């Protein structure tokens, strides 16, 4: 008997277990939701305990930058979804272009986040900074959660860039085609999760004053 990872030998032909692959991806995404869900609960508990201080700290946030990053990620979700339709229709070049656009948008998000964090460091609003430590406990908690949650999200964006880069390579090498695109679907699902998490982070840190 010949063994294959993720495939089964049937009459000399390899059979892809696309259903199993999709199920595995959904289970992975569920664990990610548990991770961020726990953080959202922690945020809610601390905000309930320090409502005025959280409101005061939130005034330091740049709503325009947060909104811009939201638009960037929503657009990137659209382009990666369109790339699946394109590959299903056999339009390889269009699919590659759309995945490339998604990667560029992801990088634009990270660049914006870099400058946003850089500004916070310039004004002394970073962990253990004298300026931040001189503020009320609720404000310190707010910015601690801000860096942990948006930092972890940025890490997921960076991982997503790597995943999308691999998908782009796989499409170019015909490893992802109109009849075999489950890896593109899985990558897109991961990217949609990254976007959904930001949809929750944006109002929590930038809109609720």
Buried (B, 14 or more C-beta within 10 A) or exposed (E): EEEEEEEEEEEEEEEBBBEEBBEEBEEBBEEBBEEBEEBBEBBEEBBEEBEEBBBBBBEBBBBEBBEBBBEBBEBBBBBBBBBBEBBBEEBBEBBBBBBBBBBBBBBBBBEBBEEBBEEBEEEEBBEEBEEBEEBBEBBBBBBBBBBBBBEBBBEBBBEBBEBBBBBBEBBEEEEBBEEBBBBBBBBBBBBBBBBBBBEBBBEBBBEEE
